[in-house]
């Protein structure tokens, strides 16, 4: 029994990071679709959304999926999605 718990914990961590890995591209797609609709944002807000979107993609590619999801969430909030 003692061996099972660490194994289960390791599997939970690995599966959760894999779930975030697939979440990032979906969020990026939502942002891209919202940007294509010409949202009513100021130039500064639009630049910030684009910066956050690019940063989220870089974090995703670096394997930092939780940070990517968090960054992309900021952009989505600004876009109202």
C-alpha positions as CSV (number, residue, x, y, z in Angstrom):
1,X,0.0,0.0,0.0
2,X,2.8,2.4,0.8
3,X,4.1,2.3,-2.8
4,X,0.7,3.0,-4.4
5,X,0.2,6.5,-2.9
6,X,3.3,8.1,-4.3
7,X,2.7,6.5,-7.6
8,X,-0.9,7.8,-7.6
9,X,0.3,11.2,-6.7
10,X,2.9,11.2,-9.5
11,X,0.3,10.1,-12.0
12,X,-2.1,12.9,-10.9
13,X,0.6,15.5,-11.4
14,X,1.5,14.2,-14.8
15,X,-2.0,14.0,-16.0
16,X,-2.9,17.5,-14.8
17,X,0.1,19.0,-16.6
18,X,-1.0,17.1,-19.8
19,X,-4.5,18.6,-19.4
20,X,-3.0,22.1,-19.2
21,X,-0.9,21.4,-22.3
22,X,-4.0,20.8,-24.3
23,X,-5.8,23.7,-22.7
24,X,-3.3,26.3,-23.9
25,X,-3.9,25.9,-27.7
26,X,-7.7,26.1,-27.1
27,X,-7.3,29.4,-25.2
28,X,-5.0,30.8,-27.9
29,X,-7.6,29.9,-30.5
30,X,-10.3,31.7,-28.5
31,X,-8.1,34.8,-28.3
32,X,-7.3,34.7,-32.0
33,X,-11.0,34.4,-32.9
34,X,-11.9,37.3,-30.6
35,X,-9.1,39.5,-32.1
36,X,-10.4,38.7,-35.6
37,X,-13.7,40.2,-34.6
38,X,-12.1,43.6,-34.0
39,X,-13.0,44.0,-30.3
40,X,-13.7,47.5,-29.0
41,X,-10.4,48.0,-27.1
42,X,-8.1,50.9,-27.0
43,X,-4.8,50.7,-28.8
44,X,-3.1,50.1,-25.4
45,X,-5.5,47.3,-24.4
46,X,-5.1,45.7,-27.8
47,X,-1.3,45.8,-27.5
48,X,-1.5,44.2,-24.0
49,X,-3.8,41.4,-25.2
50,X,-1.5,40.7,-28.1
51,X,1.5,40.7,-25.7
52,X,-0.2,38.3,-23.3
53,X,-1.2,36.0,-26.1
54,X,2.4,35.8,-27.4
55,X,3.7,35.3,-23.9
56,X,1.2,32.5,-23.3
57,X,2.3,30.8,-26.5
58,X,6.0,31.0,-25.5
59,X,5.2,29.6,-22.0
60,X,3.3,26.8,-23.6
61,X,6.1,25.9,-25.9
62,X,8.5,26.0,-22.9
63,X,6.3,23.5,-21.1
64,X,5.2,25.9,-18.5
65,X,1.5,25.1,-19.0
66,X,0.1,26.5,-15.8
67,X,1.8,29.8,-16.3
68,X,0.6,29.8,-19.9
69,X,-3.0,29.2,-18.9
70,X,-2.8,32.0,-16.3
71,X,-1.3,34.4,-18.8
72,X,-3.9,33.5,-21.5
73,X,-6.7,33.9,-19.0
74,X,-5.6,37.6,-18.4
75,X,-5.9,38.2,-22.2
76,X,-9.3,36.4,-22.4
77,X,-10.6,38.5,-19.4
78,X,-9.6,41.7,-21.2
79,X,-11.5,40.4,-24.3
80,X,-14.5,39.5,-22.3
81,X,-14.3,35.7,-23.0
